[in-house]
Amino acid sequence: MKRELKNQSEKGYPGLLIAIEGTDGAGRSTQIEILRQWLAIEGYGVVTSEWKTSNLIAKAIDQAKERNLLHAYTFSLLYASDFADRLEHIIMPALKAGLIVLTDRYTYTAYARDVVRGVSPEWIRRLYDFAPEPDLVFYLKMPVEALLKRIIATSGLDYYESGRDIGLSTDFYESFKIYQRKILEEYSKMEREYNFETIDGTLSVEAIQDRLRKNIRECIDSGVIR
């Protein structure tokens, strides 16, 4: 039996928007998939949306990245287009239908990554001023050394996620550490500004999931969404 949210939000829709933030290797995708299954079992309608998955623009971004054609502001505009398309066709329709939307990254990814690449913080925030504020933002925080070990053990170092495109270092590992430290600095600035629920990303998958579920339950049960 499908359960309905007791959402008293004044945002104009009854759904719940939950963002999971964190750098590559922080475990976002794993946690979102477990959350999706749990919420579905609990009887809630759930939709997920991942960064750079728009049918309209994702392939164009990949092609531009392969040819290393992206100026920092072009990079920002392409990703904002991807976000806007997903917002219009996936996120907002789900929220208006009273569903729970789990996003793997949100605008805060752009606020961190694009600023590190030289984009003005004020400009990037204005670019995304059409985005609705999430009801919950979870930030999976991990130190650089732990991230590096996890990335090497799984997907391997990525050209862009290592900051090689902005010339931080000719050494792949050093570039990764410099770039990720800069990203973490930007996230640290945003923790209070955007009221992140920060969770230690080095905890076990189960421990992190318990924290996520506790906060989501409280939000749903209160019926009063920010």
HELIX and SHEET records of a PDB file:
HELIX    1   1 ARG A   28  ILE A   41  1                                  14    
HELIX    2   2 ALA A   58  GLU A   66  1                                   9    
HELIX    3   3 ALA A   72  ARG A   86  1                                  15    
HELIX    4   4 LEU A   87  ILE A   91  3                                   5    
HELIX    5   5 MET A   92  LYS A   96  1                                   5    
HELIX    6   6 THR A  107  VAL A  116  1                                  10    
HELIX    7   7 PRO A  121  LEU A  127  1                                   7    
HELIX    8   8 VAL A  144  ALA A  153  1                                  10    
HELIX    9   9 ARG A  164  ILE A  166  5                                   3    
HELIX   10  10 PHE A  172  GLU A  193  1                                  22    
HELIX   11  11 VAL A  205  SER A  222  1                                  18    
SHEET    1   A 5 VAL A  46  GLU A  50  0                                        
SHEET    2   A 5 ILE A 100  ASP A 104  1                                        
SHEET    3   A 5 LEU A  16  GLU A  21  1                                        
SHEET    4   A 5 LEU A 136  LYS A 141  1                                        
SHEET    5   A 5 GLU A 197  ASP A 200  1                                        
END                                                                             
